[in-house]
C-alpha cells in the first residue's frame, strides 16, 4: 500500500452517488472510491459538484438544486464512513483528517451558475467584469480556493491580476504538448507560478493527446457506441466509459508525464500537482485506470529522474500548500457552514 499523501484536486464522483445511489465507501463502479483511494495513497480529494448544462436549462433553480443535491451526497458519504473520510473545509480540518488517517474530503463547485444570479455574468468572453473582480476579492476574504481550469484566457489573467491569494487550475494540461483549449500555454504557466499557484495535471485523454481525441470522436460515431443505453445519463456515461476504455488504443502513461514534465520545466517543481478528473472523464490513460494507481505516476516520475521530495511535492505537497495559504488561519475561512445543508 502506498504511503504517499496524494492530493487530487478534481474528481466528479458525486454524480454517481446522486444518480446511481453509489456508495463510495465500497469498491465499485467508476474510477474512484474510498477503498481504491486508500490503496493509491490518496490523502486529500476535491469532490467537485459539477452541474451539467442540462440542469441549468431545467428550470429557474435547476443548477442550484443539482449542486445542493451533489453537496448533500458529499455530506452523506462523510456521515456514512466517518472512519474513512472527513469533511475538510479549511486547512485546519484538512490537517486533522490527515492526522487521523482519513481522506480529507474538500467540497468544490465547478461553474458559477451553481449559485445562480449571484455569480452569473462574472465572466465575459473579454475577461472579468467589475462584478467578477468583486467575486474574486470576496473569495479571497472567505478563504475559498479559486480554480481557473475552465476560465477563458483573458479571465485567467484578469483573475491573477485581482487575486491576493494563490489560485489553481485544477484539471488541465499543457498547450505546448497538445494544443487543446482546456490546456495552459507557457505564458499562463509562468503567470500561475508567479502567483504561487498550482496546475493540476489532468488524466483526460483528449486534453492530453490529439490522436486520442480524434480516435474517441470517431468511436463515438460507431453504431456500437450509439446503441449504448442507460437508465439515466450517468448510467449511460458509465457504459460509454467502459466502451471507450476497451475500444480505443490505450494512451500510454508517458503522455501524462510529458505534460507533467513540461509544466515543471516552465512553471517550476513547486507549481505542478494532480487533478485527475476521475469519474468526469470517459477514458483514462493506461496504468492510471482508477484511484488505486497514483503510485504508477510516482514510479513514472522516478523513471524520468525526479527525486523523492520532488515527487511528493507534485503528488500532494504543492496543492496542500495552496489550500493552506488560502483557507488557513488568517483567512476568514471557510468551514462547513458555507455549504447549504437542507
Ligand atoms: Zn471540468
Boltz pocket constraint, residues with backbone or C-beta under 6 A from the ligand:
constraints:
  - pocket:
      binder: B
      contacts: [[A, 110], [A, 149], [A, 150], [A, 171]]
      max_distance: 6.0
